[in-house]
Amino acid sequence: MKKIFDFIKSNIIIVKWTAWYFFILWFILKYLFKFDMFSYNYWWKFFHATLHGFAGLTFGLLIYTAIPIYIATTIITYRKQEYIMKIPIFAKLDTLISKIFSKKENKKTPTEPEPTPEPEPEQIDDFPTDMPPELRIPFMRAKQNRSLTGAMSVYNQPMRAPQPQQTNSTESVKNSIPIPTDFDIGDSFDTNDNSFPNFTDIDFDTPFGTPIATEPELKNNTTKYLTSHDIEFETYHNFIATEKYLIYEHNDKEFWVMDGDSWFASGKQIDSPVNELKEIAKQNELTPVIYLQSTNIMDLDGTIANLESDGIRVVKKLDELY
């Protein structure tokens, strides 16, 4: 019972709207159609009667649509926290009821509770309604194009590490390479002496500027699936290209927010791969595909609809492609 009373207190506007709705419905049925909605006899007659004419059609529509209209208006009232119809008498009676209840509460609890600071209205408007509290700071940082980590200065600019002082290059060269007194090397010399310059072997077969470290090969659920089904593919960064599709796999189990040009979770942020996926797929005449191996995403249906409207196919199973 305590949970029920707590729910009613936290959603008192729904209780008020329910009372007003059924009062208005009872008033219309009682005085326009001579129908008492609280009487069993009238309901028995309604289900065994035949309706004729415009009045009968209006009465039947009002009866059969009463519950769906109530559900829809209650949902709108709960989301907006205000009545769907602003009638002056509603506001007057609500203020009167709130005054009566406030007087009773003041008599029961003489000590006033500490006022809680109200959040800034700008921040409330920026946050989606279904966003967890721990993702609000990363969401605001992503909106302002700021990094998820790192301190900020008082002027809302990232703190930069102090630059080391540059020393004179000529002085460093003089200190590192001593000038020899003579150039008499002799018949033999110690090759282990670090002060004497040594020449290293040069491999002319290797192209100049070739990086030593190569990018690791991409391995994920998509590559495993294609390998097990003997489907040829190539990888480029985080993309997998087959004969028909260019696939990007999202497999992080964290709660992600895919908002515009930035995707971020708690403590993580990446640039949206959508633009690069579309560009590479267009250059190679492939169909861009995003494989949602993990669906822990805020507003999943809305995100999928936005991606598909942007020309990207979204799948939750790779069997949908092959």
N, C-alpha and C positions, 0 to 999 in steps of 0.2 A: 504493500500500500504506500510505503514511503516513496518508492521509486515513481509510482504513479503520480503522487502529489508533487514531487519534484519536477516531473515532466510537465505537468499542468502549469506550475509556476514559471518554468522557463519558456513555455509556449502559451502564455495567457492570451495572446492575440488570436490564436487558432480557436481557443475556447469561446472567446467573444464573437468571432466570426461565425462559428457554428450556431451559437444562440441566435444571432441576428438572422442568419440565413433561414433557419427553420421557422423562426417567428414570422418572417416575411412570407415564406411559402405557406404557412398555416393561414395567415391573414388573407392571401390571395385566394386560396382554395375555399376558405370559409365564407367570404363575403362576395366573391365573384361567381363561384360555381356551387355554392351551398354544399360543400363537401368537407366533412370533419376528418382530418387525417389521423386523429387520435382515437377514432372509433372503429372497432372491428366490423360492425355491420356495414359501414360505408365501403370498406375495402372488399367485403364479400360481394356487394352489389356491383362494384367496379369490375371485378374479374368475371362476373357473369352477365354483364350488360353489353349492349352494342351501341357504339358511339356514332352519331349522325351529324352532318352539317359542319359548319365552320367552328361552332362552339365546341362540338365534340372533338374535332381534330385538335383544336388548341388545348383542350383539357387533357387529351391523351398525350400530346407532346410534352406538356408541362409535367405530367406524372412520370413518364418514362425517361425524361432527361434531367430530372431533379438530382439524382445521385451522381451521374457523370459531371454535371455542372458544379456540384458541390466539391467533388474531388479536385477538379481543375482549379477552381477558385481558391481552395484551401492550399494547394501547392504554390500558387502564385503569391498568396498572402504570406505563407511561411518564408518564401525566398526574399520577398521585398520587405517583410515586417511592417506592412501597412495594408489597409483595406483596399480591395480592388475597386470599390466605389466609395468616393469621399462624400459622405452625406453629413451635413452639419450636426444633425441630431445625434449621430454616432459619436462625434467628438465630445459633445456636451455630456452625454451619458457616461462615456468612458472617463472623462475627467472627474465626474461626480463619484463614480465607483472607485477610482484610484484614490480620491481624497478620503473616502470612507475607510478603505483598507489601510491607507497610510496612517490614519488616526489610531486604528486598532493596533497596528504594529508598533507605533510610538508608545502606546500604553504598555504593551508587553515587553518591549526592549527599550529602556530609557537611554542606554548608551548608544551613541551614533556610531556606525561603522566608519572606518577610515576611508576617505575618498580615494578611489583608484584613479591613477592618471589616465586620461583618455588618449588613445593613440592618435597620431597625426592623420588627418583625413587623406592626405596625398598618398601615404603609404598604404592605407586600406584600399584605395581605388586601384593601386598598382598590383596588388596581390590577387591571384585567382582564388575563388572560394574554396576549391578542393586541394589547395597546396598545403603540405605539412609545414609546421612552424620551423623545422630545422632547415628548410630550403629557402626561407625568405631572404636571408642575407645573400646567398649565392645568386638568387634571382635578381635582386637589386644591383649587385655588382655586374652581372651579365648585361642588364639593361643599360648601365652606364659605361659599358665597354672597359671595365676594370678587371684585374686579375682576381681570382678567388682567394689567393693567399698574398701576404705581404702587407706591410704597414702603409698607412696613408698620412700625408702631412695635413697641417691645418688648412691648407688651401685646396684640399681634396685632390692632391696630386700624388702619384706613387713616389715613395722614398727611394732615392737612388744611392747606391754605394759610393763612398768617396773615391775619386779617381786618384791613383798613385801619381806622385810627382815624377815628371819626366826628367831623366838625367841626360847630360850631354853625351851624345853618341860617341864623339871623338875621345872623350875621357875614358869611357868604358872600353873602347877598342885598345887604347894605350895600356890600360890596366890588365887586359886579358891576354894580349900578345906582346911579349917582351921583344925588344930589338936586339938581335945578336951582335956580339962584338966583332966576330969574324965569320967567314963563310967556309972555313976549312972543316969539312965534315970528316975526312979521313977515310980509310979503307973500310971500316966497319962502324956501325952505330947501333945503339939499342933501339929496336923497334917498339919496345914497350914504353918508351919515354913519351909522356903525354904532351910535352912541350914541343915535340917535332911533328909537323903536319904529315898525316898519312892519307893516301889515296885509296878510295874504296872502289870495288868493282861496279861497273855500270852495265846493266842488262838492256841492250838496245832493242830486244824483242818486245819488251813491255812498253806500251804507249806511255808517253810522258803525261803525268798528272792523273794516272789511274789510281783511285783510292784503294788503300790497303784493306780497309774494313768494308765488307759488302752488306747490303740490307738483308736481314734474315728472311727466309721464305715464309710467306703467310700460311698459317695452319689454323683452321677452325672447323666448325661443324660442316660448313659448306664444302670445303676441300675434301673432308673425309667422305661426305656423301658422294661427291663427284668421282672420287677415286674408287669407291666401292662399287659404283655403277658403270665404271669404265667410260666416263665422259671426259673428253679432253678439255683442258682449261689452262688459262694463264693467270698469273697474279701480278698486280701492280699496286704497290702501297697496300691499302686496305680493301682493294677491289678485286673481284674475281671475274674474268671474262671467259665466256663459253662461246659456242657458235652462234647463239641467239641472244644471250642475256649478258648484262654487266651487273653483277650482284654485289651489294654491300650488306654485310651481316652485323646485326646488333644483338649481342649475346651477354650484355652486362646485367646481372641480377639486381643491381641497385635501382632505386626509384628515380627515373630520369624525367626531365622536363625538356621537351623538344620545342623550344620557343624560337621561331624565326631563324636567324643566322647562328645561334648558339644552342648547343645541347649541354645540359649540365645536371649533375647529381650532387649529393652531399660531398663536398670537397673535391669535385671533379668538374672539368669544363673542357669541351672540344668544340671546334668549329663545325658547323653543319656540313655534312658531306653531300648535301643535295645538289648544290650548284656544280661541284666537280663531277659528281656521278652523271648528271645530265649532259655536261659538256663532253666527257669522254665517250659516253654512249652515242652521242650525236656524231662525233668524229668517226667512230667505228661502225656506225649504222647498227647499233645494238639496242635492245630494250632495257631501260634502267629498272632495276629491281632492288627493293629493300626487304631483306629477310629478317623478320622479327622473331628471332629464336627466344628472346625474352620479351614479355609483354608487360613488364612492370613500368608502365609509362602513364604519366598524368594525362587525362582526357584521351584515352586510347582511340576511341571511335572518331573523335574530332581530328586527332592527329593523322589517322589513316585517311580520312576524307580529304584533308588538306594536301597530303602527299599524292593521292590519286588524282586530285584536281590539277596538280602540277605536272602531270604526265608520268608519274612514277608508279609502277606496279608494286603493291605491298602483299607479301605472302607470309603466313605463319608456319607453313610446312613446305619443304622443298619438293614434296610429291606433287604439289600444285603446278610446278613448272615442267616436270618430266613424268 
